[in-house]
Amino acid sequence: MLLDLDFITPYYRARDVADELRAAGVEVVLPEGDLWRSDLPVVTPRAAQALMAYEGPVVADIGGDEGARVVGSLHGRLQAGSYEAYMVVNPYRPGTGSPEQVARYARWLEEVARIRFTGLINNANLGPLTRPEHVLAGLEQVEAAARLLELPVRFTAVRADLAAELPGLDLLPLQLRMRPPWESSLAVL
């Protein structure tokens, strides 16, 4: 099950590819009717229910602070030890460019969401311009942040076409399906 709680980023919302995800066997929970198109913080009862009592894996894309507030509203219903909460870190984004910034943002998100992260995921990328050296340099930053937070780096998310060039890493190869409008005309160099 995938919960789309990212209300802010209109270019990377699971709701925009919900039909494709459903065809692949993923239950996608998003606002019903025309509300799925909005960037309003609409949370369905099914989303709250899934976070508390779904029989199976649930991935919740909280995006940032607005989604974290939704999770925080469920305080007391999520039992410590009953979930894994990973912070996905791209050290090439504003606000997460140093290990200290990542650590501060992680602690702030934990406070707002009223949860504790159990690990970090390295998602170092520069979109279609990403090369293996960017992933490795980003991993160093994420590992440094993990040390500050006393958390493990669970794995590195990477475009599938780069996986063979990054041996020895715990990888989650990704087949990219969503692209923002400004990348649709860019070729992968």
Secondary structure, 3 states (H helix, E strand, C coil): CEEECCCCCCCCCHHHHHHHHHHCCCCEECCCHHHHHCCCCCCCHHHHHHHHHCCCCCEEECCCHHHHHHHHCCCCCCCCCCCCCEEEECCCCCCCCCHHHHHHHHHHHHHHHCCCCCEEEECCCCHHHCCHHHHHHHHHHHHHHHHHHCCCEEEEEEEHHHHHHCCCCCEEEECCCCCCHHHCCCCCC
